[in-house]
């Protein structure tokens, strides 16, 4: 499958880069991609996701750690697509650090989370990213991520 010329990607195209699958594949679509610069991913938050019955039964809120994981998955697609490395089972892209995570508003069923990730410094298989997740115009979360590509 080949991606469109505007950088958008479907879920099937995302799965060509990431090893994650349901229920842990947390991005649904890529709507913008600039090689070595930025990516914008969408996560459609639905009431039937497996974490909601326990978080919280009386008021469903997407766990912050899953929002950060969605950011890391978008960062991985940015990095891997930029270097042309699809998921061939011979590597793993680790999430190795997070700084400055802030959660500004709850993310609830019915929300569409727009995750913008900008690539920062890269060296020796490590990359730093700045990520912001928004619902509409409101910032839901932000963080700096550190990821590493390792051969298996």
C-alpha positions, 0 to 999 in steps of 0.5 A, a space after each residue: 500500500 502506498 501513502 498519498 502525496 499529501 502525507 496522509 495515511 490510513 490505519 492500514 498504512 500506519 500498521 506498516 510502520 508500527 508493530 502495535 495492534 488493537 487494543 494498543 494501536 492508539 492512532 487512527 489516521 495521519 493527516 499531515 507529514 513533513 519528512 524529518 519535521 512534523 506529523 499530525 495524527 488523529 485518535 478517535 476516542 470511543 466509549 467502547 475502548 477497553 480502559 473506560 470501564 475502569 477509568 472511571 466507571 462514573 466519568 470516562 476519561 482517557 488515561 494520560 499515559 495512553 495519551 502520551 503513548 499515542 504521542 510516542 506512536 505518532 513520533 515513531 511513525 514520523 521517525 520511521 517514515 522519514 528514514 524509510 524503515 517499515 515494520 519488518 520485525 527486525 527492530 523495535 522503536 522504544 519510548 525511553 523518556 518523557 519530560 514536562 508532561 502536562 495534562 490540561 483537559 480531560 479527553 472523553 469519548 466522542 473527542 477526536 485527539 489531534 496529536 502534533 509531533 515535531 522532531 527535534 535533535 537526533 543522534 545515535 539512534 535516539 530522537 527527541 520530539 515535542 508533542 501536543 495533543 489537542 481536542 479542537 483548539 484546546 490543548 489536552 496534553 503536551 510533553 517532550 519525548 525521547 525515543 530510540 531505534 534498536 535492532 533486534 
